[in-house]
Amino acid sequence: MDNNKIRAQEWFKKARHDLDALQDVLKGSRHPDVAGVLLQQCVEKYLKGYLISKGWKLIKTHDLKQLLDEAVKHNRQFKKYYDLLDIITGYYFEEKYPFGEVEVSIGEIKDNFKGARKLIVIIKKDFKEE
């Protein structure tokens, strides 16, 4: 297995940890701000792992749309996720810091998590098909 694949799997492992933590938070239906940050981090790590598997050089960013710009170059199916990832990126910036002005609900996080899961399925499938 090449080095990029190994590094990608390391990112996917970290993403699964965030996914597990997110599911725990959602079960308790408390702390939507924490759930939003975990959702953003999970998607970010899956996208970075995917891109690394394609030979992409890691950059420091939390902007999921920026990462999606790169992912679309490898798989056009990702194009339909721009609006969703714009919302999820906002969770990181709005909910992580005390100056966030947008209140988010657990219901909203759960709805957007459903969409993110579809994106993650595409990432996993594309990674395995290489």
N, C-alpha and C positions, 0 to 999 in steps of 0.2 A: 504494500500500500504506500502511495507516495506521501510525502511530508504534508502537502496541502490537505489531503484527506484526513490525516491524523489530527492536524490542527483543527479542522472543521469539526471533527467528532468531539474534541475537547470543548469547543464552543457549544455544541448541541447538548453536551452533558450539563454544562452550566445553565443553559436555557431550560432544561428539564427540571433543574432544581427550582428555578423561578416559577415554572409551571406548577410544580407540586405545592410550593408555598402559596401561590395564587389560589389554587383550589382549596387549600385549607382556610384561607381568609374568606373566600366566597361561601364556604359551608357555614361559617359563623355569621354571615351577613352583617359584618361590622367592618368598619374602617375602609370605606370605599377609596379614600386617598391612597392607602397602602396597596390596595388591590390594583388601582390604576398604574402605580409605579411598577409593580411586579409584572403587569401585563406588558407595559412598554419594554421593560428589561428583557422579558422572555422573547418578544418578537425581535428586538434588536439583536440579541445573541443568535437566534436562529438565522436571521438575515446575514449577519457577519460571518457565521460559520459557512453558510451557503456560498457567499461571495469568496471567501478564502479557498473553498474547494475548487473554485473556478480560476484561481491564481491571482485574485485581487489582493492588493497591498492594503493592509489594515490602516484605517484612519480613525482619528478620535472624533466621534460624532454620536449624538443621541437622536439625531433627526432621521426618523424612519423613512421619510419621503426621499431623503438624499440617498439612503441605502437602497431604496426601491428603484431609484433611477439607474443604479448600477445593475440590480437584479434583472430588470426588464431587458437589458442587453443580452441576457442569457436565456430568458424565458418570457415571452410576451403575455403569458397568463397573469403575470403579476400586475399588469396595467390596471386591472379593475380594483385594486386595493389602495389606490392613492387617497381617496376620501377617508377610508377607515384608518389608514396609518397617520393621516393628518390629525385625526381626533386622538388616537392613542399616543402620538408624540406629545400632544398637549397635556396628557396626564402626567408625564414626567416633569414638565416644567411648571405646570399649574399646581400640582398636588405635592411635589417634593419640597417646595419652599413655602414659607408662611405668607408670602404676598399673593398667593393664588386667589383669584377672584371668582372662579367658577366652582360651583358646588356640583359634585358628581354623585350619582346614586349607585348603589350596588346593582340595581336593575340595568342601568346603562352599561356598567362594566361587564356584566354577564352577557348582554347582547353583543357587545363588541368583541368579547372573548370568543363567541361563536364564530364570528367572521374571521378572527385571527387564527382560529383552529384550522379553517379551510386553507388559509395561506400556509400554515405550517405543514399541512398534508402535501401541498404542492412542493414545498422545499424538500421534504423527506423523500418524496417520490423521485424528483429530479436528481437528488444526490445519489440515490441507489441505482439509478439507470445509467450512470456514467460508466 
